[in-house]
């Protein structure tokens, strides 16, 4: 039979897997990136790749991860104001305390 698909009744194994993961899935209850979950997910995806599958990960979580990294680098307004208004001699002896706290 030409053009017939009845030769095999086995299900076709997927060669490509697309995984969509939202930001809420990649973050913990405090909104921070859940590194344990990501490590587990990466392991699962790596296993699929080891089996020869093409894995595509689609997520908006990259935005949150980038924002978290930037937030850790940005000095808080309060810290910046304290640093700018604290006399240099006070900074040398008590760098972590606001100028008003003695």
C-alpha positions as CSV (number, residue, x, y, z in Angstrom):
1,X,0.0,0.0,0.0
2,X,1.6,3.2,-1.1
3,X,1.2,6.2,1.1
4,X,-0.2,4.1,4.0
5,X,0.7,4.8,7.6
6,X,-0.4,1.4,8.8
7,X,3.0,-0.2,8.7
8,X,3.7,0.6,12.3
9,X,1.3,1.1,15.2
10,X,4.0,2.2,17.6
11,X,3.8,5.7,19.0
12,X,6.3,8.1,17.6
13,X,8.8,9.2,20.2
14,X,9.2,13.0,20.2
15,X,12.6,14.3,19.0
16,X,12.0,17.8,20.3
17,X,10.6,18.8,23.7
18,X,9.5,22.3,24.4
19,X,9.1,23.2,28.1
20,X,7.4,26.5,29.1
21,X,8.1,27.5,32.7
22,X,6.6,30.7,34.1
23,X,8.3,33.1,36.6
24,X,6.1,32.0,39.5
25,X,7.3,28.4,39.0
26,X,11.0,29.5,39.1
27,X,10.6,31.6,42.2
28,X,10.1,30.8,45.9
29,X,7.4,32.2,48.2
30,X,9.5,35.4,48.6
31,X,9.7,36.0,44.9
32,X,13.4,35.1,44.8
33,X,14.8,32.7,42.2
34,X,14.5,29.1,43.5
35,X,18.0,27.7,42.7
36,X,17.1,24.2,43.9
37,X,14.1,24.0,41.5
38,X,16.2,25.3,38.6
39,X,19.0,22.8,39.4
40,X,16.4,19.9,39.4
41,X,14.8,21.2,36.1
42,X,18.3,21.5,34.5
43,X,19.0,17.9,35.5
44,X,15.8,16.7,33.9
45,X,16.4,18.6,30.7
46,X,20.0,17.3,30.6
47,X,18.7,13.7,30.8
48,X,16.4,14.3,27.9
49,X,19.3,15.7,25.9
50,X,21.4,12.7,26.8
51,X,18.7,10.6,25.2
52,X,19.1,12.5,22.0
53,X,16.2,14.8,22.2
54,X,16.3,18.5,21.4
55,X,15.2,20.5,24.4
56,X,13.8,24.0,24.2
57,X,13.2,25.9,27.4
58,X,10.8,28.9,27.2
59,X,10.5,31.1,30.2
60,X,9.9,34.7,31.4
61,X,12.0,33.8,34.5
62,X,15.1,35.3,32.9
63,X,13.6,38.8,33.5
64,X,13.2,38.1,37.2
65,X,16.6,36.5,37.5
66,X,18.2,39.5,35.9
67,X,16.2,41.9,38.1
68,X,17.3,40.0,41.3
69,X,20.9,40.2,40.2
70,X,20.6,43.9,39.5
71,X,18.9,44.5,42.9
72,X,21.8,42.9,44.7
73,X,24.2,45.3,43.0
74,X,22.2,48.5,43.5
75,X,22.9,50.4,46.6
76,X,19.7,51.2,48.6
77,X,18.6,54.8,48.8
78,X,18.9,54.8,52.6
79,X,22.4,53.3,52.4
80,X,23.5,55.9,49.8
81,X,22.1,58.8,51.8
82,X,23.8,57.6,54.9
83,X,27.1,57.2,53.1
84,X,26.9,60.7,51.6
85,X,25.9,62.4,54.8
86,X,28.2,60.6,57.2
87,X,31.5,62.4,57.9
88,X,34.5,60.4,56.6
89,X,36.0,59.9,60.1
90,X,32.7,58.3,61.3
91,X,32.7,56.0,58.2
92,X,36.2,54.8,59.1
93,X,35.2,53.8,62.7
94,X,31.5,52.8,62.1
95,X,30.8,52.2,58.4
96,X,27.6,50.2,58.9
97,X,25.8,52.6,61.3
98,X,23.8,55.6,60.1
99,X,25.3,59.0,61.2
100,X,22.4,59.6,63.6
101,X,23.1,56.4,65.5
102,X,25.9,56.9,68.0
